[in-house]
Amino acid sequence: MASPSAGQDPGLGVTVALYTLARLGLVAVVTALLLVAGAPLVISVLVGLIVALPLSMVLFRGLRGRLDTALAAAQHRRATERDALRARLRGEGPSASDEPPQQEPDGRQG
């Protein structure tokens, strides 16, 4: 994946990674707070997972918006590519018959 240039949003992979790391960090923070309060490890992790979901929806609203935008852009790009491929398969787009025949290394046409 190419690095984003100035003024361009990062790609889908980077955005998913950032959002995932932020959510895991939030689970870790909640778990650590519960461990410091004296709760057992398993209970702390389970409560951290449950509490982190609604908290992440509020705290990471901006990241979620970027993720939604990146997902929509990826879906649009894939739909455009899929439509172009289907058009070529139906014979509506530029086809291989429009191109000049290629020469084989021994001089024959392929």
C-alpha positions in Angstrom: 0.0 0.0 0.0 1.3 3.4 -0.9 1.9 6.0 1.8 -0.8 8.7 1.8 0.3 12.1 0.4 -0.4 15.4 2.1 -4.1 16.1 2.3 -5.1 12.5 1.6 -6.8 10.3 4.1 -4.9 7.1 5.1 -6.0 3.9 3.5 -8.5 1.3 4.9 -5.8 -0.9 6.4 -4.2 1.9 8.4 -7.6 3.1 9.6 -8.7 -0.4 10.7 -5.4 -0.9 12.5 -5.7 2.5 14.4 -9.3 1.8 15.4 -8.4 -1.8 16.5 -5.4 -0.6 18.6 -7.5 2.2 20.2 -10.2 -0.3 21.2 -7.6 -2.8 22.5 -5.9 0.0 24.4 -9.2 1.0 26.0 -9.8 -2.6 27.1 -6.3 -2.7 28.6 -6.9 0.6 30.5 -10.3 -0.6 31.9 -8.7 -4.0 32.8 -5.8 -2.3 34.5 -8.1 0.0 36.6 -10.1 -3.0 37.7 -6.9 -4.9 38.6 -5.7 -2.0 40.7 -9.0 -1.9 42.4 -8.5 -5.6 43.4 -10.7 -7.5 41.0 -9.5 -10.9 39.7 -7.8 -11.0 36.3 -10.6 -12.9 34.5 -13.3 -10.7 35.8 -11.3 -7.6 35.0 -10.8 -8.7 31.4 -14.4 -9.6 30.9 -15.7 -6.4 32.4 -13.1 -4.5 30.4 -14.4 -6.0 27.2 -18.0 -5.2 28.0 -17.4 -1.7 29.2 -15.0 -0.8 26.3 -17.7 -1.3 23.6 -20.0 1.6 24.6 -17.0 3.7 25.7 -15.3 3.3 22.4 -18.5 4.4 20.6 -18.3 7.7 22.5 -14.6 8.2 22.8 -13.5 7.1 19.3 -16.3 8.8 17.3 -13.8 10.5 15.0 -11.9 7.3 14.3 -15.2 5.5 13.6 -16.1 8.2 11.1 -12.8 7.8 9.3 -13.3 4.1 9.3 -16.8 4.4 7.8 -15.4 6.8 5.1 -12.6 4.4 4.3 -15.0 1.4 4.1 -17.4 3.4 1.9 -14.5 4.4 -0.4 -13.3 0.8 -0.6 -16.8 -0.5 -1.4 -17.2 2.1 -4.1 -13.9 1.2 -5.7 -14.6 -2.5 -5.6 -18.1 -1.9 -7.1 -16.6 0.1 -9.9 -14.0 -2.5 -10.6 -16.6 -5.3 -10.5 -18.9 -3.4 -12.9 -16.0 -2.8 -15.3 -15.1 -6.5 -15.2 -18.7 -7.5 -15.8 -18.9 -5.1 -18.8 -15.7 -6.6 -20.3 -17.0 -10.1 -19.8 -20.3 -9.1 -21.6 -18.1 -7.6 -24.4 -19.3 -4.1 -23.8 -15.9 -2.6 -22.7 -12.5 -2.5 -24.5 -11.8 -6.0 -25.6 -8.7 -8.0 -26.6 -9.9 -7.9 -30.3 -9.5 -4.1 -30.3 -5.8 -4.5 -29.7 -3.4 -5.3 -32.5 -2.3 -8.9 -32.6 0.9 -9.6 -30.7 4.0 -11.0 -32.5 5.5 -14.2 -31.2 9.3 -14.2 -30.7 9.8 -16.3 -33.9 7.8 -13.9 -36.0 4.4 -15.6 -36.0 1.2 -13.8 -34.9 -0.4 -15.1 -31.7 
